[in-house]
Amino acid sequence: MNSMLLEDFWSAARSAVPELPVHAPQPWAFGATPEHADDLLALVFDGTKTGTASALCDIEAEGEEVPRVGEVSIILDGRDSPRAVIETTAVVTVAFDEVTAEHAHAEGEGERTLAAWREIHERFWRDYSQSSEGFASDMLVVCERFRLVFPR
């Protein structure tokens, strides 16, 4: 990622939303491919996607922290360009088979049903898990809700 591009983006975001922290958070993208990142970002921009989910074992394998309420994130598009700032509004960790229909709907993908969410996410974690644990129906999933703070 071009650090100048990130600095310019963060400066624009802070000008529009002065209560953002002085230092830019680590940027990241939704999904595992550039196309998926762009598709999911489009759902954020149109207000359809207000939630996301991460496998707790992947968070731990990557040495990351579980998201916290009030935390802000820079979201990248499929070309690693910063495009949005989101703020985490809720976080709950549950087993995969206990994710709610409400959360599935908030993620905005596919038919927005729990069945579709389970199919999409099982396939995702089977194909892209960062942990050696891989997918299991009782694996812990961090369900995060967010709001769009700054779009570009």
N, C-alpha and C positions, 0 to 999 in steps of 0.2 A: 504494500500500500504506500502510496505517495504521501509522505508526512506533511508536505505543503498543502496538498488537497485536504487532508484531515484538519489541519490548522485553520484553513480558510472556512471549511464547513463549520467547525466548532465556533469560530468567531461570528459567523452569520447566525448560528443557532442561539448563541448567547446574546447577540444584539436583539433578536426577536423575543427571546425568553430569558431576561436578565437573571432570574433566580437559578438558572443552571449552574453547576459547579464551575469553578475557574478552570480546572484541569479536565480535559476530555477523557471519558471512559474508554476502555478497550473496545474497539469496534468488532462487530461480528455480523454474520449473515444467517438468515433462516435457511433451512434445507441443507442438502449435501452437494448440489450441483449449481452451476451458474443459472441455468434455466429455472430451477426450483426456487432459488433465491429471488429471482425477478418476479415469478408468479406469486410467491407469498408476499413480497413487498407490495405488489399491486393490490392485494387483498387488504393490507394494512392501510394503504392510501385511500381506498374506497370505503373504509370503515367496516368491512366484513370480518377482518381478522383482528381480534382483540385478546387473543390468548395463544399460548404456545406450550409445548411440553418437551421436557428433556428427561432422558433416563438418568437417574441418580448415579448409576455405575459409570456412565459416560462422563458426567461432571467430575466425579472423583478421579477417573482415569486421566482426564485432561488437567488435573490439578487446579480446577476452577472452584469457585464458591457457589453455593446455592443462591439464586437471586433473592433479594430482600425487597420488601415493600419500600417504595420511595427511591429505589435505585434507578438511575437512568442508563440507557444503552444507546450507542450509535449503531444503526442498522445499515449494512452495506447492500448494494445491489450485486448482481451476478458478475460485474466487472471490478468488484472491490472498491467501488466509489461510495462514499458516505451519502446516504439519501434521507435518513430519518433519525429522529431521536424519540425514543419511547420511554415511558416511566412505568415501572412495575407497580401495580395497584393491589395485587393479592398473590399469595403463593401458598400452595398446599401440596404435600407429598402423600401420594396414595399408591396402592398397588395398581398395576396396569388394568386389571379386571374390575377395579373400583372407580376408574375415571368416570365422571358423570356425563350424562347427555348434554347438560348445560355447558360443560367445558368443551366437549366435542363441537358443539354449535359455535362457541366463541372462537375456535381455531379457524373456522371459515372454509375449510377444504372440502372438496367433493360435494356430497349431498348434505353435509353438515349434520349427519346423524351419528349416533354412537357406533353403530355397526360399521359405517364408512370410516370413522376415525380409527377404530380398532384395526381394520384391514390395512389402512394406509400406514399407521404407525408400527404395526407388527412387521410389515414388509420393510419399512425404513430401518428399524432397529436390527432386523436380520441382515440387511445389506450394508449398513453404515455404522453400526455400533463401534465405539472407540474402546470398549471394554472387552476383555476376554470372556466376561459373563454372558454376553449376547442377550437375546430375547428370552423372556419367560413370562407367562401370564401373571405371575405374582411379583414381577420385578417392580421396584419402586420408581414412580414417575413424578417428576416435579412439574406440577401444573401451575403455570404463571398467567396472570391476567395483566394487561397493560393498556395504557392509553397513548395515543400519538400526541407528542408534544410539539414536534417541529418537522414538517415535511419539506423536502427540497426537490 
